[in-house]
């Protein structure tokens, strides 16, 4: 928790929870300024060793193709995941990708892709196709010993249309086709593959703007859609929200905030108190967090109505990982995998130690131990 893309992807490559690795949500909350639209793009925000750092220390070669929270990672071959925010401007996004890439490498992976340094993607579907093209180029030319690849369009389509819409099924088929292309570029007798998702989805058709509740109490002030000052503010993303008090705010005020949230909670969200967040190892410094109930999503808007009903269902995530709909799949195959069948329920924290074990990275120096376990991929 939260089941958001950037914290979960970072847990996948570190084997520890969000408050240990430091990528607390998708976007950055700054105690002095409140919520921002800046994403956790950069690898230097990760506070513990990653798989790519462990691999490099062990003398292995590493390629990263659009993995979250990895911009600036010191690896052999790197294609960044970065985009402007808020909203979509594919031209500006493509320029950011070029700015954070080595020109020689981009020239290599762009060859025969249909794109160029000046002509970038026009959709996330097209971006996924470029991602797989770049990964195949690197695999065929350089044979990295560890490669991380992230595809984004299926997530985007589910946000727009819901978890089981015809559009989602079409996007899933497209992703399956791309994965097939990627697997065709490797020798499956010599290459270990891990294919996994970072979260599931829940549909919603109502949105709660938590900050409007605080604004009505006079606890925050706005200048249009801009946050001007605040005693309490919600940093909300999709299925959850972290609630923060301004620095120096007294305990009594925190109790008032909790009481107000309790009054508005029924049928909309549940409250995760500080004790529960400590158990989940999430959101250090937050007063509490909210989890949207099925059918609802939470947002940080300062200008909308407190509750808005949508004309059509959309998809959300971020909720507690214990919800069945939020679970994702895990498939491992290759020479290190002799076991077949169901592994049962596993945690994202188990992925990094398992990959480290397969690569023989246990001896790579690290001051932080994995919280997860090494999965048994061999037949008994």
Secondary structure, DSSP 8 states (H G I E B T S, - for coil): ----HHHHHHHHHHSS-HHHHS--SSEEEETTTEEEEEE--BGGG--S--HHHHHHHTT--EEEES-TT-BT---SEEE-----SSS--HHHHHHHHHHTS-HHHHHHHHTTSS--SSS--SSHHHHHHHHHHHHHHHHHHH--SEEEE---HHHHHHHHH-TTSHHHHHHHHHHHHHHHHHHTTS-TTT--EEEE-S---EEEEEEEEHHHHHHHTTSEEEETTEEEEESEEEEEEBTEEEEEE-TT--HHHHHHHHHHHHHHHTTTEEEE-HHHHHHHT--TT-SEEEEE-TEEEEE--SSS-SEEEEEEEEEE--S-TTSGGG---EEEESTT----S---S--THHHHHHHHHHHT-TTS--SS--SS-----S--
